[in-house]
């Protein structure tokens, strides 16, 4: 006993280690009593846990325990739908991009192979650059987007992002008075882009330097556009016209590989007299394949509902001011 006391006096670290171990006991007990761990059972000795009890139980007890019904894990809360009908509304939070600023969304997982981009405003014009970054100084997909009214005709497109990591960059090149809201989210890459089984026009080949126009009836509320190539670069301009040379939406795009990264977009077409014009801005050595069809068809029975939305008149149907509010006071 005297030798043990002398050993403790000579080695004060033993006393410190014993004190630390004694201090850890209340901390562990308080951790076990905390809400995240209060529902669990802890076994200090071998055989007290449920697994050990089944291991050392009799064969009759093991068979009775094996007949117990197990609870399955709940399904995931949300799985991104394929970009077919009904998926134009993105579920990701809106991020405000002020005029002259840049926002980026990084997708580091290689499992993300398709991304949806939605840009809109509160009714003001929209002017933005959308780029896909795949590595340093590598931009395989870029777009220049102009929309006359970002609330009536929001921009919605789906970009292919194979072989991650990838980054989506959105730059608002408008003035400070023209902010916009951006929604970027990953969607399912299962199946083809869009619902091209019931398209009205296409697939049609557009040679370099040529153009094609596609008129639509007033009851077509939105259309879908798919542009691709056989593996060559893709340079094109997509225009939505309503009236002679009246551009409501313009998209200038470039894709490094039109087969690996095709372009798919959904364009809103309110009112009547909507015409889509596709221009292949590349040379004659780079043709493209275009498919254009109706995405959503509404019911417009009256002549009033078929009038074009120009200069505010008719904007009451799209949530804007009523035409009765435009009164001249002499």
GUFIZA-458155 format. One record per residue (C-alpha): residue in three letters; x, y, z. Coordinates in steps of 0.001 Angstrom, whole numbers, padded with zeros to 6 digits, always signed. Each point is the difference from the previous one (the first is absolute). Last residue first. Layout:
BEGIN
ALAXYZ;...
end
This chain:
BEGIN
UNK-059261+066221-070591;UNK+000464-003205+001978;UNK+000945-002968-002158;UNK-000714-003380+001470;UNK+002262-003056+000117;UNK-001407-001759+003093;UNK-002674-001654-002107;UNK+002761-001939-001795;UNK+000693-001899+003209;UNK+003495-000040+001439;UNK+002041-003210-000114;UNK-000813-003519+001256;UNK+000217-001702-003403;UNK-003672+000477-000903;UNK+000240+003636+001079;UNK+002857+000401-002498;UNK-002517+000318-002836;UNK+001002+003549-000682;UNK+003387+000594+001627;UNK+001785+001052-003174;UNK-000585-003346-001775;UNK-001437-003302+001280;UNK-001595-001461-003109;UNK-003760-000549-000118;UNK-001174-003597+000278;UNK-001743+000393+003365;UNK-002188+002816-001344;UNK-001012-002069-003031;UNK-001560-002560+002296;UNK+000694-003722+000204;UNK+003524-000253+001371;UNK+000407-003392+001643;UNK+003592-000934+000725;UNK+002644-002153-001674;UNK+003343-000576+001701;UNK+003233-001230-001613;UNK-000773+000456-003694;UNK+002739-001120-002356;UNK+003380+000929-001487;UNK+002733-002438-001044;UNK+003189+001306-001644;UNK+002990-001921-001385;UNK+003169+001964-000687;UNK+002331+000519-002947;UNK+003675+000936+000480;UNK+001936+000061-003300;UNK-002248+002760-001391;UNK+001305+002517+002488;UNK-001517+000599+003419;UNK-002809+002463+000830;UNK-002736-002620-000416;UNK-003119+002130+000473;UNK-003164-001297+001689;UNK-003078+002257-000128;UNK-002981-000632+002245;UNK-003255+001775-000895;UNK-002696+001157+002413;UNK-002965+001834-001551;UNK-002268-000425+003006;UNK+000250+000604+003743;UNK+002404-001751+002332;UNK+002881-002071-001448;UNK+002272-001222+002829;UNK+003208-001620-001203;UNK+001306-003327+001347;UNK+003624-000763-000831;UNK+002207-002925-001019;UNK+003527+000342-001403;UNK+002083-003094-000687;UNK+003212-000780+001949;UNK+001467-003324-001140;UNK-001465+000180-003491;UNK+000388+003754-000504;UNK+003622-000060+001130;UNK+001598+003356+000853;UNK-003337+001721+000385;UNK-000632+003663-000783;UNK-003211+001917+000556;UNK-001700+003263-000872;UNK-003475+000127+001544;UNK-002473+002774-000861;UNK-003418+000612+001550;UNK-002789+002442-000865;UNK+001465+001095-003302;UNK-002381+002156-002046;UNK+001235-000271-003602;UNK-003577-000105-001335;UNK-002350-001174+002761;UNK+000663-002290+002879;UNK+003432-001536-000548;UNK+001860-002498+002192;UNK+003597-000324-001131;UNK+002526-002842+000283;UNK+003543+000629-001248;UNK+002381-002817-000802;UNK+003574-001253+000246;UNK+000483-003736+000583;UNK+003370-001717-000122;UNK+000166-003418-001680;UNK-001105-003249+001608;UNK-002927-000869-002261;UNK-001824+003207+000907;UNK-002663+001079+002485;UNK-002810+002507+000559;UNK-003172-000757+001971;UNK-002761+002589+000433;UNK-003119-000245+002133;UNK-003074+002221-000291;UNK-002260+001882+002400;UNK-003581+001289+000102;UNK-001226-001515-003286;UNK-003654+001131-000327;UNK+001013+002908-002245;UNK+001297-002303-002774;UNK+003719-000302-000694;UNK+002295+001097-002835;UNK+003367-001779-000501;UNK+002731+001770-001977;UNK+003187-001534-001388;UNK+003396+001556-000685;UNK+003078-000641-002146;UNK+003633+001078+000535;UNK+001206-003537+000683;UNK-002629-002538-000987;UNK-003132-000590+002059;UNK-001047-003653+000195;UNK-003525-000702+001234;UNK-001117-002286+002822;UNK-002501+001281-000232;UNK-003133+002059+000332;UNK-003101-000872+002036;UNK+001558-001937+002855;UNK-001869-002874+001628;UNK+002877-002369+000836;UNK+002336+002877+000842;UNK-000990+000181+003648;UNK+003057+001653+001520;UNK+003596-001194-000061;UNK+000252-003748-000324;UNK-000258-002456+002882;UNK+001600+000012+003419;UNK+002181+003038+000696;UNK-002027+001046+003033;UNK+000202+003642+000934;UNK+002665+002074+001745;UNK-001000+003505+001024;UNK+000624+003614-000928;UNK-002556+002730+000704;UNK+000896+003598-000870;UNK-001848+003223+000866;UNK+000693+003220-001876;UNK+001107+003543+000709;UNK-000540+002807-002541;UNK+000715+003402+001579;UNK+003694-000833+000404;UNK+000361-000236-003760;UNK-000103-003237-001944;UNK+002864-002454-000434;UNK-001348-002332+002684;UNK+002541-002814+000081;UNK-001015-003598+000647;UNK+002754-002603+000415;UNK-000821-003719+000190;UNK+002883-002142+001289;UNK+000915-003575-000864;UNK+001786-002857+001780;UNK-000929-002080-001833;UNK+000076-002306-003007;UNK-003289+000904-001661;UNK-001782+003328+000588;UNK-002866+000236-002524;UNK-001823+003302+000253;UNK-003764+000442+000342;UNK-001582+003366-000801;UNK-002627+002330+001445;UNK-000169+003751-000651;UNK-003042+001753+001420;UNK-002514+001474-002484;UNK-002670+002037+001793;UNK+002130+000777+003053;UNK+003313+000548-001826;UNK-001491+002463-002457;UNK+002104+000897-003048;UNK+002237-003027+000362;UNK+003656-000122-001071;UNK+002250-003020+000546;UNK+003626-000484-001050;UNK+001011-003640+000312;UNK+003152-002020+000668;UNK+000908-003700-000091;UNK+003415-001687-000097;UNK+001719+002682+002108;UNK+003459-001275+000949;UNK+002460+002479+001546;UNK+000419-002181+003110;UNK-002358-002980+000155;UNK-003504-000427-001335;UNK-001654+003437+000161;UNK-003493+000344-001453;UNK-000954+003564-000849;UNK-003153+002116+000177;UNK+000244+003681-000993;UNK-002913+002259+000891;UNK-002403+002689-001203;UNK-003503+000010+001490;UNK-002465+002833-000516;UNK-002279+001004+002883;UNK-003158-001841+001076;UNK+001056-001301+003396;UNK+002897-001946-001471;UNK+000716-003553-001136;UNK+002772-002531-000574;UNK-000391-003787+000239;UNK+002937-002361-000589;UNK-000461-003793+000199;UNK+003038-002237+000439;UNK+000731-003464-001443;UNK+002839-002447+000692;UNK+000330+000325+003776;UNK+001501-003386+001012;UNK+003514+001412-000504;UNK-000447+001886+003301;UNK+001697+003386+000227;UNK-002962+002057-001170;UNK+000936+003675+000448;UNK-002510+002849-000343;UNK+001446+003399-000909;UNK-001313+003563+000294;UNK+001299+003076-001836;UNK-000900+003680+000382;UNK-000613+002830-002495;UNK-003672+000412+000892;UNK-000911-001893+003138;UNK-000442-003754+000060;UNK-002667-001054+002489;UNK+000051-003690+000885;UNK-003283-001903-000089;UNK-000186-003189+002016;UNK-000070-003348-001842;UNK-003346-001471-000998;UNK+000163+000827-003712;UNK-003275+000524-001865;UNK+000457-001280-003556;UNK-000473-003605+001114;UNK-003636-000504-001052;UNK+000671-001779-003268;UNK+003441-001505-000380;UNK+003253+001003+001661;UNK+000261-003177+002044;UNK-001226+000380+003554;UNK+002413+000752+002844;UNK-000479-002362+002913;UNK-001316+001442+003227;UNK-000539-001248+003535;UNK+001820-003277-000479;UNK-002035-003089+000879;UNK-000350-000984+003676;UNK+002214-002850+001265;UNK-001852-003258+000533;UNK-001175-001133+003444;UNK+000783-003605+000912;UNK-002688-002536+000848;UNK+000972-002447+002738;UNK+000199-003606-001132;UNK+003781-000104+000519;UNK-000443+000761+003695;UNK-002131-003113+000434;UNK+002568-002101-001869;UNK+002808+001339+002208;UNK-001966-000630+003186;UNK-000612-003640-000959;UNK+003666-000479-000966;UNK+001077+001191+003494;UNK+001545+003434+000467;UNK+003744+000791-000036;UNK+000012+001698-003429;UNK-003450+001540+000464;UNK+001116+001585+003287;UNK+003227+001186-001627;UNK-001912+001808-002738;UNK-002467+001515+002481;UNK+002864+001312+002174;UNK+000527-001417+003518;UNK+002140-002974-001079;UNK+003382+001587+000503;UNK-000048+002681+002695;UNK-000539+003759-000130;UNK-003064-000084-002249;UNK-001439+003309-001211;UNK-003572+000432-001116;UNK-000934+002769-002447;UNK-002904+002402+000286;UNK+001919+002505+002164;UNK+002738+000437-002613;UNK-001286+002972-001979;UNK-001881+001375+003034;UNK+002982+000124+002456;UNK+000040-002617+002804;UNK+002866-001985-001538;UNK+002031+003201-000363;UNK-000626+000871+003670;UNK+001270-003438+001053;UNK+003085+000372-002198;UNK+000817+003385+001530;UNK-000611-001295+003533;UNK+002522-002858-000609;UNK+002663+002096-001749;UNK+000968+001799+003197;UNK+000978-003301+001692;UNK+002249-000830-002952;UNK+001601+003438+000209;UNK+000649-000403+003731;UNK+001619-003403-000512;UNK+002199+001398-002780;UNK+001090+002870+002232;UNK+000867-002334+002925;UNK+002059-002215-002296;UNK+001757+003064-001379;UNK+001217+000772+003584;UNK+002573-002804-000319;UNK+002365+000100+003075;UNK-002852+000526+002449;UNK-002017-002754-001652;UNK+002958-002412+000147;UNK+000610+000859+003683;UNK-003599-000760+000831;UNK+000232-003316-001841;UNK+003260-000920+001832;UNK-001575+000837+003363;UNK-002887-002332-000812;
end
